[in-house]
Amino acid sequence: MSFEFLVPVSDLIVAHTKLLPEFSLGKQIKIHTTKEGVPDIENVNIAIIGIQENRNDTNFLGEGLCFDSIRKSLYELFPGNWDSNIIDLGDIRPGNEVSDTYYLAQEVLSDLLKKDIIPVVLGGSQDLVYAQYRAFDVLERMVNLANVDSRFDLGDSSQPITNTSFVGKIIVEKPYNLFNYSNIGYQTYFNSQEEIDLIEKLYFDAYRLGEVISDITIVEPIMRDADIVSIDLGVMTAASLNGAVISPNGFDGREICAISRYAGISDKVKSFGVYEFKNFKGEETTALLVAQIIWYFIEGVNFRSNELTIKNLESTLHYNVPVDGEILSFYKSPKTGRWWIEIPFISSGNNKLKRHTLLPCTYNDYERACNQEIPERWYKAKRKNEV
């Protein structure tokens, strides 16, 4: 196992945990400590892991990174009515080169995925999502990435990777395992028209900040179709993060926690990360919000409905809607009231695509189909299947 290279949670935080109330989260989870080492991961469902790497941040000035304030805030929270077994594996320290950090992060995350453990990553710069994505290579299937971010992070893929170009690297570098990329919360003035056009050309999904704020529920089907979820703290308003970001516009604390819960409740999400945390004087408010983002993700995981095989369940409701010479097949869960739409599968010999023939959607998509409007996400997914 690759866990031998992990650095234990600091003795200071471990000592603080001993002073917490009996039913606090810090008393309920397994913790990698200097004294006890890495705990047994058998029967663990969720693993917290910090990655102290930020050297590919375009604004990197040589500063280090410490997640003690986040852990302190997280451990002090009380768990809900949870069944999950949680472990804090400690941190990955920066390697000699950033590529060394990527390699170790990929190995650790791959080992967790193979054991069906959901990693919750505390990250420095967001280029670490590249390692989070590459960890899925061991599963040999296409994956969907949902990025909660004010920017697309496409960048110039011909240049060395940074925290503003990692998505471009994911798209162009082999093995090609990215089926769909969804951006949640982008702000037009932070993205060039060329990038906006490229997102459209690649049939990816992008949802503007105002669109999401006006109806936060549109995030649910996006998360239900995601394998990897990444949150850039730069998507928040400066007011929500005590000045840790400089943008006057963005999500507030309630909205980001709702988005995080949607990610957790998705039966499909296998990897979750919060990035762009920076240490600064008075960081306690930011640390507490990150802790609450993680809390809501774990809360969501504990309320999953296990509907990945919804099409094969006898109780599932099935509706066929003829639109423009197409027959659109919708499925509805009587248990949760959630909807899916079937994508015609093009037999191209690519077995990695077969699991993407059912696309989460909304009742509004069904209603629009009944009014002879083809859902945009269905069209984009169908076009990607045909390529």
C-alpha positions, 0 to 999 in steps of 0.5 A, a space after each residue: 500500500 502507498 499509505 506508508 508515505 503519508 504524514 500523520 495528523 499533527 500532534 497538536 490537533 490529536 491532543 485537541 481531539 482528546 478534549 472534545 465532547 464524546 460524540 464529536 466527529 473527532 472522537 468518532 473517526 479513525 485518525 492517523 497519528 504519530 503514536 498509533 500509525 495508519 489505522 486499519 482501513 477495513 470497512 472504511 467508507 470515506 477517507 480524508 487526505 490532505 495534499 500540501 502541494 501548491 507550487 503550480 499555483 500561478 500566484 505561488 510565492 514560496 509559502 507552505 501549507 497546513 490544514 490544522 485549522 480545517 481539521 480542528 474545525 471539522 473534528 469539533 462538529 457533530 456527525 449526523 445520523 451516519 452509518 459511514 466509517 471515516 478515517 483521516 489518513 493525514 497528509 501528502 507532503 510536497 515531493 522533490 518535484 510537483 510531478 512526484 506529489 502527483 504520482 504519490 497522490 495518484 497512487 494513494 487515491 487509486 488504492 482507495 478507489 480500488 477498495 471502494 473508499 471515497 477520498 475527500 481531498 483537502 488540496 492546495 492548488 487545484 492542478 491536483 485535480 489532475 492526479 485525482 482524475 488520473 487515479 481513475 485510470 486503474 478502473 479503466 472506464 470513462 469518467 465525468 468531472 464536475 468542477 465548481 469554479 468561476 473559471 473553466 481552467 482550460 488554459 494552454 495545454 501546450 504549456 506546463 500544467 498550472 492551477 488554471 490549465 489542468 482541465 486542458 491537460 486532462 482533455 489532451 493527455 492519454 489515456 483519454 478517460 474523460 467523457 464529460 466535464 461540467 462547470 458549475 458557477 462560471 463567471 463570463 468575465 473570468 473566461 475568454 470567448 475562445 474558452 467558452 466556444 471550446 466548451 460548447 464545441 466539445 459538448 461539455 456543460 457549463 452553468 453560469 453563477 447567476 443561473 445556479 443561484 436562481 435555481 440551486 436544484 439544477 446542480 442535482 442531476 449534474 452531480 448525479 452524473 459525476 464521478 469526480 467533484 472538485 470545488 475551487 474556493 475561489 468560486 466563493 464571495 470574498 465576504 463568505 471567506 473572510 477575504 480569503 478570495 478577492 471576488 465580490 461575486 460568487 456562491 455564499 456559504 449556504 449555496 456551496 454547502 447545498 452543492 456539496 450535499 448534492 455531490 454527496 447524495 449522488 450514487 456515482 460520485 467516487 472522489 471529492 476535493 476542496 482546493 485552493 485553501 491558503 493559510 492566512 491570519 484569521 483563517 478560522 472562518 474559512 477553515 470552518 466553512 471548508 469543514 462544513 462543506 466536507 460535513 455536508 458531503 459526508 451527510 449526503 453520502 449517508 443518504 444515498 439511494 443506491 439507484 445506479 441500476 434504476 433502469 433494471 428495477 421493476 418498480 421504475 416508471 418508464 415513459 417514451 416521448 416521440 420528439 422530432 423523429 426520435 423516441 426519448 425514453 425517460 425513467 422515474 424512480 418512485 422512491 426518490 422522484 428523480 428522473 433519467 433519460 436514455 442516450 442511444 448507445 453507438 456500438 463503436 467497440 469502446 466498452 468504456 462508454 456503455 455505462 453512460 447510456 443513462 443520463 440523469 435529468 429533471 422533470 422539467 426535461 421530461 415536460 419540455 420533451 412532451 412539448 417537443 423540445 429536445 433536452 440540451 444535455 441529452 443532445 450533447 451526450 448523444 453527440 459525444 457518444 457518436 464521436 
